[in-house]
Amino acid sequence: MRKTVVIICDGQFPKSEYPRYLIRTADFLVCCDGALRKFIRNSKGIFGAERLPDLVIGDMDTLPVSWQKKYADIIIRETEQEHNDQTKAVRWVLGNIPDIDYIYILGSTGGRADHTIGNLSLLMEYTRMFDLGEITIEAVTDEGTAFAVNDTTEFDCGIGRQVSIFSPDNSLNIRSEGLEYQTEGVIFDNWWKATLNKAVRDNVRLEFSHRSMALIILD
């Protein structure tokens, strides 16, 4: 049986059923800093009764002092400013919870556009920051799912699903199978270059010219 961890960031709290299902069925729940308030406010609608997460982590800059005192027994304060709270949560989970199969990050989008772009791009950074092995990290929103890959990959998505590919590596060439528009020859020198594609079969294969990083967003 797969073991899942859900990390909830302080962006848009999910309203649709799939991300709320992930919260309801998670083996371990982590809130980043100020997301604790949103989690508690929505917990009754998800679980049928108000409940707390297993852990709250961050620099506590967006959580009132009164809340910090009230929930001190589940709070880990990480004051270093080299990384954001999402990354601190991922780092803590990878270092402290064994046998994880999936980490789902919710609430990483919405609100400020710079936070959204930064949080999603960090998925690519995690592929080289951490030894993930077989662990899958996905950012799940009401609109879709994002995940990062660092080499040739295959994934199931279903016919007709919208697929967008982003990469910071303009030397990377990606040959695709299963997409309506071939990505081979696309130069990743701007964000839009391989967006708004569509799966024409259930399985999509992306063949990398060399080991690198790419972000996949599915609707």
Number of C-alpha atoms within 10 A of each C-alpha: 4 9 16 22 24 29 28 30 25 24 19 19 21 21 12 11 11 14 22 21 12 18 26 15 14 19 14 19 21 29 29 28 28 22 23 24 16 17 22 15 12 19 19 12 11 16 14 9 10 13 14 16 18 13 20 26 25 25 18 20 11 13 16 13 11 9 14 17 10 11 14 13 11 15 21 18 17 17 15 11 10 8 12 18 24 24 18 20 26 21 15 14 19 17 10 8 11 9 12 18 16 17 21 24 29 27 26 24 25 16 12 10 10 10 16 16 13 13 22 21 19 17 24 23 17 17 19 12 11 12 10 14 8 10 15 16 24 20 24 23 24 18 10 13 18 22 20 25 22 17 16 16 12 15 10 11 18 15 15 15 16 19 21 18 22 21 24 16 14 11 14 20 19 24 16 19 19 18 22 16 14 14 20 17 10 15 16 20 13 12 12 11 15 21 15 16 18 21 21 18 16 14 15 20 16 21 17 20 14 13 12 19 20 25 20 20 22 19 16
